[in-house]
Amino acid sequence: MKSIFPEVYLVDNRLATINAVHGKQVYDERLVKLEGQEFRMWDPFRSKLAAAIKKGLQNFPFSKGSKVLYLGASTGTTVSHVSDIVGEQGEIFAVEISPHSMKNLLKLSEQRKNIIPILADAGRPEKYSEVGEVSIIYQDVAQADQSEILIKNAKAFLVAGGTAMLAIKSQSIDVTKKPSEVFSNELAKLAKYFEVLEKMELEPFDKDHLFVVLRKH
């Protein structure tokens, strides 16, 4: 076992977090007991954050007590690992537009009190203004205006110098252009509001995705 980021480990060369809810799986992930702890294996084919770590991510803003706005929470796969990382002192405001996915998130939040599910459109941050200031925004939203969504939310919630992480999905933006052209256009939009700290394509874990780490000006 080796620690690579706060609360993120390599167990037999596979990513893992310490399970905050002993004995409970979230997405049929493998549980491993080691040195008196229970670890949840973190699948990079199921989580873009895990994929980015496997691809050599350097900037990792999450730690115990972090306050996070998570846009596009889906059923909570990655959210659950962030929940392990930020601990009881942390908060994850998990925004999801799908009522079907929200059912899973609600169940997850019953076990993990640091997850606050919000059924809302991430493009309308005024609908969840009660979130207040956060130090991290993580976004995984498959919409054509995904960069604009991040900018809106960063203006509303992200502290100056705060970190934003975005998975840019080229096929959700413009299928007629090469992914590299889409990525270049989106980065130009984001650079007006953020410093680009890091960027990486996520293949072989996710095709035509660029993972970007940003710092708010």
Backbone bond lengths (Angstrom), bond angles and torsions (degrees), N, CA, C in turn:
res aa  C-N    CA-C-N  psi(-1)  N-CA   C-N-CA  omega(-1)  CA-C   N-CA-C  phi
1 M - - - 1.461 - - 1.525 109.89 -
2 K 1.341 115.66 136.81 1.460 120.88 -178.77 1.521 108.83 -140.85
3 S 1.333 117.70 133.64 1.466 122.03 175.82 1.531 108.72 -84.20
4 I 1.346 116.77 128.01 1.472 119.44 -179.92 1.527 112.19 -112.44
5 F 1.319 117.91 -27.85 1.449 125.20 172.00 1.528 106.74 -141.79
6 P 1.349 118.44 167.79 1.470 118.47 176.14 1.534 111.16 -54.11
7 E 1.325 115.70 118.74 1.469 123.39 176.64 1.531 113.88 68.31
8 V 1.338 117.66 15.66 1.473 122.31 175.45 1.520 107.92 -121.49
9 Y 1.328 116.18 131.96 1.457 121.19 -170.66 1.526 111.81 -131.03
10 L 1.323 114.92 158.40 1.452 122.14 165.81 1.518 108.09 -105.05
11 V 1.318 115.91 121.18 1.462 122.73 176.52 1.523 106.45 -119.86
12 D 1.335 116.80 114.00 1.476 121.43 -174.05 1.527 110.66 52.74
13 N 1.346 115.71 41.91 1.463 123.90 178.30 1.530 113.68 66.01
14 R 1.327 115.95 17.06 1.466 120.21 176.36 1.525 109.20 -117.68
15 L 1.335 116.15 142.47 1.464 120.47 -179.50 1.516 111.04 -65.89
16 A 1.335 115.67 146.85 1.464 120.37 179.72 1.522 109.81 -158.10
17 T 1.336 114.87 155.89 1.467 121.94 169.88 1.527 107.41 -126.59
18 I 1.335 115.89 156.75 1.465 119.58 178.34 1.520 108.68 -76.30
19 N 1.318 116.23 127.84 1.463 122.05 -174.59 1.533 111.28 -67.35
20 A 1.332 116.21 119.03 1.471 120.92 178.84 1.524 112.15 -75.23
21 V 1.334 116.66 -19.14 1.468 121.05 179.68 1.529 107.16 -124.11
22 H 1.319 115.07 92.99 1.464 121.86 -171.04 1.531 111.64 -54.01
23 G 1.337 115.59 130.30 1.458 122.11 175.31 1.507 115.09 83.57
24 K 1.341 118.07 -4.00 1.467 121.22 -176.10 1.527 110.74 -105.77
25 Q 1.339 115.38 129.88 1.458 121.84 172.07 1.528 108.97 -95.08
26 V 1.347 115.79 159.94 1.465 120.86 177.46 1.521 110.69 -111.23
27 Y 1.339 117.01 -40.95 1.475 120.09 -177.83 1.535 110.87 -138.18
28 D 1.344 114.91 40.75 1.465 122.05 -179.52 1.530 112.97 64.03
29 E 1.328 116.14 23.94 1.460 120.09 176.28 1.532 110.07 -69.57
30 R 1.326 114.82 156.59 1.457 120.17 -179.54 1.520 110.41 -77.23
31 L 1.325 116.41 138.44 1.458 122.82 174.67 1.523 108.74 -105.45
32 V 1.332 115.80 135.52 1.462 121.18 -178.29 1.529 108.96 -130.20
33 K 1.338 116.56 128.51 1.459 121.02 176.64 1.531 109.04 -96.25
34 L 1.339 114.41 128.16 1.452 119.81 -175.13 1.526 109.10 -153.92
35 E 1.325 116.04 129.29 1.469 121.94 177.32 1.532 112.34 51.10
36 G 1.326 115.49 41.69 1.457 121.03 175.77 1.523 114.94 77.98
37 Q 1.333 116.96 6.39 1.461 121.72 179.12 1.524 110.27 -119.39
38 E 1.329 115.36 156.75 1.465 120.15 173.84 1.528 108.29 -109.93
39 F 1.323 115.32 122.00 1.458 121.49 -178.30 1.530 110.38 -105.10
40 R 1.329 114.88 143.40 1.466 121.65 173.18 1.529 108.06 -104.43
41 M 1.332 116.52 122.32 1.454 120.05 177.61 1.535 109.10 -68.03
42 W 1.340 115.22 137.03 1.462 122.13 -172.57 1.528 108.27 -111.72
43 D 1.326 116.92 109.01 1.463 123.77 -169.41 1.535 111.01 -84.28
44 P 1.338 119.35 114.24 1.465 121.06 179.93 1.527 113.83 -69.08
45 F 1.327 117.19 -14.38 1.466 119.80 174.57 1.532 111.41 -83.65
46 R 1.323 116.57 -9.87 1.467 121.31 179.03 1.533 112.24 -112.32
47 S 1.324 117.46 -9.16 1.462 121.75 -173.75 1.524 109.82 -141.44
48 K 1.336 116.25 121.40 1.469 119.58 -178.91 1.527 111.68 -69.67
49 L 1.304 117.61 -29.88 1.465 119.74 176.13 1.526 109.97 -65.84
50 A 1.322 117.15 -43.50 1.468 120.65 176.18 1.524 110.62 -63.27
51 A 1.340 116.79 -40.09 1.466 120.67 177.84 1.523 110.85 -60.65
52 A 1.341 116.36 -43.02 1.470 120.39 179.13 1.523 111.06 -62.57
53 I 1.336 116.98 -40.09 1.474 120.17 177.65 1.531 110.07 -62.08
54 K 1.321 115.99 -44.39 1.465 120.22 179.54 1.532 111.59 -64.41
55 K 1.321 116.21 -28.11 1.469 121.04 179.65 1.534 112.40 -84.87
56 G 1.333 116.93 1.85 1.452 120.16 173.19 1.513 115.97 104.39
57 L 1.325 117.38 24.11 1.457 121.80 178.59 1.534 111.46 -49.63
58 Q 1.330 116.39 134.37 1.463 121.86 179.96 1.526 112.82 -105.37
59 N 1.335 116.48 -34.89 1.467 122.00 -176.26 1.523 109.55 -97.55
60 F 1.317 116.56 112.39 1.463 122.04 -177.41 1.522 107.87 -128.80
61 P 1.345 118.25 99.27 1.463 120.82 -171.40 1.522 115.29 -81.51
62 F 1.319 117.87 -13.35 1.467 121.12 -173.75 1.525 111.67 -76.47
63 S 1.334 115.54 141.21 1.460 121.09 173.21 1.527 107.74 -160.94
64 K 1.320 116.87 177.29 1.464 120.84 178.22 1.532 109.88 -54.21
65 G 1.331 116.21 129.33 1.453 120.43 176.55 1.519 115.44 88.89
66 S 1.337 119.01 -1.87 1.466 120.73 179.81 1.532 111.04 -62.66
67 K 1.327 115.50 143.90 1.462 122.21 173.79 1.525 107.09 -106.67
68 V 1.343 115.83 119.76 1.460 122.01 -168.33 1.527 110.28 -124.82
69 L 1.334 116.14 136.75 1.457 121.85 166.73 1.520 106.75 -104.13
70 Y 1.321 116.36 118.47 1.463 122.24 -176.35 1.527 107.81 -111.16
71 L 1.326 116.35 114.26 1.465 122.27 -177.22 1.527 109.76 -102.75
72 G 1.325 115.22 121.85 1.460 120.26 -176.60 1.512 111.10 86.66
73 A 1.332 115.06 52.72 1.475 121.12 -171.86 1.524 113.57 -71.83
74 S 1.342 117.47 -19.57 1.468 122.69 -179.01 1.535 110.05 53.85
75 T 1.326 117.80 -135.78 1.465 120.21 -177.21 1.526 112.70 -89.47
76 G 1.342 117.01 -2.81 1.462 119.37 171.45 1.517 116.74 104.01
77 T 1.327 118.57 14.90 1.471 120.32 -179.24 1.531 111.21 -57.92
78 T 1.332 116.53 -60.97 1.463 120.05 -179.84 1.527 110.96 -70.11
79 V 1.328 116.56 -37.81 1.472 121.16 178.27 1.526 110.34 -52.71
80 S 1.324 116.86 -41.23 1.463 120.30 -176.62 1.522 111.84 -64.95
81 H 1.336 116.98 -36.69 1.471 119.59 178.20 1.529 110.43 -72.54
82 V 1.339 117.17 -37.63 1.468 119.89 174.15 1.530 109.64 -62.20
83 S 1.334 116.37 -36.73 1.460 121.59 175.97 1.530 111.17 -59.55
84 D 1.325 116.81 -43.90 1.470 120.69 175.76 1.530 110.54 -58.23
85 I 1.336 116.08 -41.06 1.463 121.46 -172.84 1.529 111.84 -72.66
86 V 1.344 117.78 -46.71 1.473 119.86 -172.83 1.526 112.40 -79.73
87 G 1.328 117.21 -18.85 1.456 121.11 173.20 1.520 114.59 70.89
88 E 1.318 114.93 -173.97 1.464 121.11 -176.16 1.519 112.38 -64.09
89 Q 1.323 117.54 -26.81 1.460 121.01 -179.09 1.527 111.90 -79.37
90 G 1.323 117.14 -16.67 1.459 121.72 -177.47 1.522 112.57 -88.71
91 E 1.340 115.06 169.35 1.462 121.64 176.77 1.519 108.77 -139.57
92 I 1.349 115.33 137.15 1.460 121.05 175.48 1.519 108.05 -124.36
93 F 1.319 116.21 112.27 1.457 121.25 175.68 1.524 106.82 -89.32
94 A 1.327 115.77 105.97 1.466 122.35 -169.33 1.524 109.99 -101.26
95 V 1.336 116.48 103.22 1.460 122.81 -176.80 1.523 109.74 -92.85
96 E 1.330 115.70 127.60 1.468 121.11 -179.86 1.534 108.69 -145.49
97 I 1.323 116.48 136.06 1.471 121.46 -176.24 1.528 112.72 -89.46
98 S 1.341 117.25 -21.43 1.461 121.09 -175.42 1.531 111.77 -85.61
99 P 1.337 118.10 119.88 1.478 119.76 176.63 1.531 112.34 -60.09
100 H 1.343 116.68 -33.50 1.467 119.87 -179.83 1.533 110.74 -65.07
101 S 1.337 116.60 -46.76 1.465 120.00 177.51 1.520 111.11 -65.35
102 M 1.345 115.81 -33.97 1.464 120.13 -178.33 1.528 111.46 -62.02
103 K 1.317 118.09 -31.47 1.472 120.72 177.61 1.526 110.43 -58.69
104 N 1.342 116.00 -44.07 1.467 120.07 177.94 1.523 111.46 -65.87
105 L 1.342 116.07 -41.68 1.466 120.05 179.58 1.521 111.60 -62.09
106 L 1.327 116.30 -40.07 1.466 120.14 179.62 1.527 110.78 -62.89
107 K 1.332 116.46 -42.24 1.468 120.22 177.08 1.529 110.39 -62.29
108 L 1.333 115.52 -41.44 1.458 120.68 -179.82 1.533 110.70 -63.51
109 S 1.326 115.89 -40.40 1.467 120.22 -177.57 1.524 112.46 -70.51
110 E 1.338 117.39 -19.91 1.460 119.93 174.97 1.519 110.96 -69.44
111 Q 1.338 116.38 -32.78 1.468 121.45 178.63 1.526 112.14 -87.81
112 R 1.334 115.55 -30.31 1.464 121.48 -173.69 1.528 108.23 -121.11
113 K 1.311 116.04 99.74 1.462 121.29 -170.95 1.529 113.19 -72.40
114 N 1.336 117.70 -10.06 1.470 119.13 178.58 1.532 112.33 -86.52
115 I 1.342 117.74 0.80 1.467 122.32 176.03 1.520 109.26 -101.23
116 I 1.336 116.46 122.74 1.470 121.94 178.05 1.521 107.41 -113.49
117 P 1.347 119.10 101.05 1.459 121.38 -177.52 1.534 111.37 -73.77
118 I 1.329 116.31 139.45 1.463 122.15 178.12 1.523 108.37 -131.81
119 L 1.329 116.96 115.14 1.467 121.79 176.49 1.522 107.58 -83.84
120 A 1.337 116.32 103.82 1.467 120.31 -174.98 1.524 109.94 -164.88
121 D 1.332 114.62 164.44 1.456 123.12 173.56 1.529 107.80 -85.34
122 A 1.337 117.00 120.69 1.467 120.91 -178.45 1.528 112.56 -62.95
123 G 1.322 117.12 -16.44 1.453 121.14 176.92 1.517 113.56 -80.75
124 R 1.338 117.01 -1.41 1.467 121.30 -179.54 1.536 110.04 -127.94
125 P 1.331 116.81 69.92 1.465 119.99 -175.34 1.525 113.81 -62.09
126 E 1.315 117.75 -18.93 1.469 120.16 177.62 1.524 111.96 -64.17
127 K 1.338 116.68 -18.54 1.469 120.99 -179.54 1.532 112.31 -78.57
128 Y 1.322 117.05 -13.01 1.477 119.26 178.21 1.534 109.71 -134.90
129 S 1.315 115.16 44.82 1.468 121.39 -176.68 1.528 112.88 -63.68
130 E 1.361 116.32 -17.14 1.466 120.11 -179.66 1.531 112.57 -66.33
131 V 1.326 117.54 -12.12 1.472 121.34 179.00 1.529 111.02 -58.91
132 G 1.316 117.38 -41.59 1.465 120.46 -179.19 1.525 112.14 74.22
133 E 1.317 116.75 -162.12 1.464 121.14 -175.58 1.530 112.00 -73.48
134 V 1.324 115.54 139.64 1.464 121.47 175.19 1.530 108.53 -129.88
135 S 1.322 115.66 158.20 1.468 119.92 178.82 1.521 112.10 -95.87
136 I 1.356 116.34 -15.77 1.470 121.00 -178.21 1.524 109.50 -139.45
137 I 1.334 116.39 134.98 1.469 121.78 165.87 1.519 107.43 -117.00
138 Y 1.324 115.72 129.25 1.469 121.71 174.67 1.517 106.60 -118.01
139 Q 1.336 117.27 128.02 1.467 120.20 -175.73 1.518 112.16 -129.48
140 D 1.328 114.78 130.23 1.465 122.73 175.95 1.534 106.91 -139.65
141 V 1.328 115.93 76.36 1.460 122.76 -173.76 1.530 109.19 -120.77
142 A 1.344 116.81 124.31 1.466 121.15 -177.96 1.533 110.39 -90.61
143 Q 1.334 115.87 72.38 1.457 121.05 177.79 1.521 109.46 -134.78
144 A 1.331 115.79 154.72 1.465 120.61 -176.96 1.526 111.82 -63.22
145 D 1.326 116.95 -31.49 1.477 120.97 -177.32 1.524 112.05 -99.62
146 Q 1.327 117.09 36.47 1.461 119.86 -173.70 1.531 113.26 -62.95
147 S 1.328 118.59 -35.15 1.468 119.50 177.84 1.525 110.65 -67.71
148 E 1.333 116.42 -41.26 1.458 120.40 178.38 1.530 111.18 -63.00
149 I 1.332 116.58 -36.98 1.468 121.07 177.40 1.526 110.07 -61.60
150 L 1.329 116.34 -44.70 1.465 119.44 179.30 1.527 111.07 -63.06
151 I 1.319 116.79 -43.81 1.471 120.76 -178.47 1.529 110.12 -61.26
152 K 1.338 117.49 -44.79 1.474 121.39 178.03 1.518 111.50 -57.76
153 N 1.317 116.24 -47.21 1.461 120.42 -177.17 1.523 111.68 -69.80
154 A 1.328 116.62 -35.52 1.466 119.80 178.16 1.525 110.50 -66.03
155 K 1.319 116.45 -39.97 1.472 119.97 177.33 1.531 110.61 -62.61
156 A 1.334 115.96 -38.31 1.465 120.63 -176.04 1.530 113.35 -78.51
157 F 1.334 118.00 -34.71 1.465 119.87 -166.96 1.524 116.91 -129.09
158 L 1.324 118.73 -30.00 1.465 120.42 -169.13 1.531 111.00 -80.43
159 V 1.324 115.73 128.51 1.469 120.47 178.89 1.530 109.61 -65.98
160 A 1.332 116.43 153.97 1.462 120.73 174.65 1.522 108.73 -58.89
161 G 1.324 116.16 131.53 1.461 120.54 -176.85 1.510 113.65 84.01
162 G 1.347 116.77 -1.61 1.463 121.20 178.77 1.521 111.80 -71.32
163 T 1.323 115.64 163.29 1.470 122.04 -175.79 1.520 111.07 -103.27
164 A 1.332 115.43 136.20 1.467 121.51 171.62 1.520 108.37 -119.65
165 M 1.323 115.55 139.40 1.461 121.48 176.35 1.525 107.26 -123.50
166 L 1.321 115.97 131.32 1.467 121.40 -173.68 1.519 110.24 -136.42
167 A 1.336 115.67 130.95 1.463 121.14 171.21 1.523 107.27 -97.21
168 I 1.344 116.58 104.61 1.471 120.97 179.73 1.516 108.63 -82.22
169 K 1.356 116.05 122.00 1.464 121.81 -177.98 1.517 108.24 -105.93
170 S 1.317 117.47 102.60 1.467 120.78 -172.90 1.528 112.05 -60.73
171 Q 1.328 117.19 -37.42 1.466 120.11 -176.78 1.520 112.36 -69.68
172 S 1.316 117.61 -20.57 1.466 121.06 176.94 1.530 111.11 -83.46
173 I 1.328 116.41 -15.56 1.463 120.64 -176.08 1.526 111.47 -97.67
174 D 1.324 117.38 -52.36 1.469 120.77 -179.38 1.521 109.47 -160.13
175 V 1.326 116.15 106.49 1.472 120.78 -178.06 1.532 112.18 -75.53
176 T 1.340 117.65 -12.39 1.471 120.91 -177.37 1.523 112.30 -85.25
177 K 1.346 116.90 -12.73 1.465 120.81 -178.11 1.517 110.88 -107.65
178 K 1.322 115.74 156.14 1.459 120.41 174.31 1.526 108.79 -64.71
179 P 1.336 117.44 143.09 1.466 119.29 177.54 1.522 113.11 -51.76
180 S 1.331 117.61 -39.63 1.467 120.39 -178.42 1.527 111.31 -62.04
181 E 1.335 117.17 -35.73 1.468 120.97 178.89 1.527 110.47 -70.43
182 V 1.335 115.90 -42.10 1.467 120.46 177.13 1.530 110.10 -60.34
183 F 1.328 116.47 -47.18 1.468 120.68 -178.76 1.536 110.52 -59.61
184 S 1.338 116.74 -43.23 1.453 121.02 -179.56 1.525 111.40 -61.91
185 N 1.338 116.65 -43.06 1.463 121.27 179.39 1.528 111.72 -63.78
186 E 1.341 116.29 -42.55 1.461 120.47 -178.51 1.532 111.43 -68.64
187 L 1.318 116.62 -39.28 1.467 120.37 178.44 1.531 111.20 -64.11
188 A 1.328 116.50 -34.98 1.472 120.32 177.88 1.530 110.56 -64.25
189 K 1.336 117.20 -39.39 1.471 121.34 176.84 1.526 110.53 -64.16
190 L 1.320 115.39 -46.01 1.464 120.67 -174.80 1.526 112.05 -68.79
191 A 1.329 116.76 -32.31 1.466 121.30 -175.68 1.528 112.67 -64.85
192 K 1.334 117.27 -16.30 1.469 120.74 177.59 1.532 111.31 -72.26
193 Y 1.316 116.14 -23.56 1.468 121.06 -174.48 1.521 113.86 -118.81
194 F 1.345 116.17 -17.43 1.462 120.96 -173.98 1.524 110.97 -134.64
195 E 1.315 114.60 155.49 1.465 121.15 163.84 1.522 107.18 -88.69
196 V 1.326 116.53 128.55 1.466 120.47 178.34 1.527 108.19 -82.53
197 L 1.328 116.07 111.51 1.468 121.27 -177.41 1.522 112.44 -86.69
198 E 1.340 115.22 -32.81 1.468 118.80 -170.74 1.526 108.77 -164.78
199 K 1.314 116.75 146.34 1.470 120.87 175.23 1.522 108.67 -149.67
200 M 1.320 115.31 144.48 1.471 120.02 -179.73 1.523 110.56 -157.92
201 E 1.306 116.12 140.80 1.461 120.12 172.58 1.523 108.56 -78.76
202 L 1.331 115.71 149.16 1.464 120.01 -169.74 1.527 114.55 -101.27
203 E 1.322 117.69 5.33 1.472 118.05 175.52 1.531 109.54 -63.16
204 P 1.324 120.12 143.95 1.467 128.51 8.15 1.534 114.77 -88.11
205 F 1.318 116.77 4.52 1.470 118.76 -174.71 1.533 111.84 -77.13
206 D 1.331 116.72 -39.81 1.463 122.47 177.18 1.515 108.49 -141.24
207 K 1.331 115.72 128.99 1.457 120.76 -178.33 1.524 110.59 -83.10
208 D 1.341 116.43 143.15 1.471 123.24 173.82 1.532 112.41 57.52
209 H 1.333 115.71 38.27 1.463 121.82 175.61 1.525 109.19 -122.67
210 L 1.339 115.23 136.91 1.456 121.33 172.73 1.524 107.77 -116.22
211 F 1.316 116.38 122.60 1.467 121.63 178.65 1.524 107.26 -95.47
212 V 1.333 115.86 127.54 1.457 121.57 -173.69 1.526 110.01 -125.47
213 V 1.336 115.88 135.60 1.466 121.63 173.83 1.527 107.55 -112.01
214 L 1.333 115.99 129.09 1.465 122.25 -171.50 1.515 110.60 -129.53
215 R 1.343 115.57 152.70 1.462 120.49 172.75 1.523 107.95 -120.91
216 K 1.335 115.95 129.80 1.456 120.18 -178.45 1.534 110.54 -69.61
217 H 1.337 114.57 132.48 1.472 119.77 177.28 1.518 110.61 -61.06
